[in-house]
Amino acid sequence: MSSDPLWKRLRNFNWEGAGISAKEAKKVQKLLQDLAGKKEARAMRASQNLWSLMKANAVVMPIIRPFLQEIRKISDVAVRSEIDELLELE
């Protein structure tokens, strides 16, 4: 991944080219940013919402996997555990 901040890379990513609608892309971007944030409660909610989204749309997981792996590296233990569960869904 580049040295740009996560929010910028999420914004610049070609979501529609990856098969995700613009509306869903905005939702995924917001959830990933919340997951990467320092507020644990918000990160946990984002994890739950991502889980639901990935169960409903299998296209999402391969696209967000690199972002999840990156976020995992900077997350607290509780959030890291949630991310591990997300990464096991594929």
N, C-alpha and C positions, 0 to 999 in steps of 0.2 A: 504494500500500500504506500501511497505517497506521504509526504510530510505535511500535507494540508490537514487542518483540523477535521475531525469526524463529521461535524455538521456540514462542512463545505463539500466533502467527498460524497456525503449522502445527497446533498442538493444537486451536485453535478453528475451523479450517476445516471445512466440512460435506462431508467426504469421501464419506460414503454418499450424500448428495444429488447428488454429482457422479458417482456410478456406480462407486465404489471400495469394496470390502468393508472392514470394520473391521480385519481382519487385514492386508490389503494396505496400508491407510492407515498403520498403525503402522510397517510396513516402509519405506514411502516417506518418512514423517516422519523416521525415524532416518537414512536414507540422505541426505536433504537436510541434516540437521543435521551429519552427518559431512562432507559436501561443503563446508559453510560453515566448518568448523573450521580451526584453524591447523596441524594435523598433516597434512602433505602426503601421506604414505603412506595414511593413513585416507581422505583426500579422494579419492585416486586409486582406491582400492578401491570407494568409494561410487559414483564415476563409472562404473566398470565394471559394478557391480550395477544401477545405474539404467539403463544402456544395455540390459542383458539384460531388465530388467523392462519397459522401454518397447517393446522388440521383441516381447515376449510379449503386451502389453496396450496397444493403441493409444489407449485412453481416457486413459491416464496423462499423455501428453505435453501436450495442451492445458491440462490442469489445473496441471501443475507448471511450465510455461513461465515465468510471472511470477516464481516463486521462483528458477528457474535464472538468469534475467536479473538478479535482485537479487544473488544469490550471486556471480555473475560479477564484479560491480563491486567486491567486496571480496576477491577471490581473487588469489593469486600467479599468475605467468605460466603455469606448468605446469598448474595446476588450471584456469585460464581457458581454456587450449587444449582441455582435456577437456570443459569445459562447452560450448565452441563446437561440438564434435563432437556433443554431445547435442542442441543446439539445431538442428542440421542434419538430424536424423533425421525430422522431421515431413514 
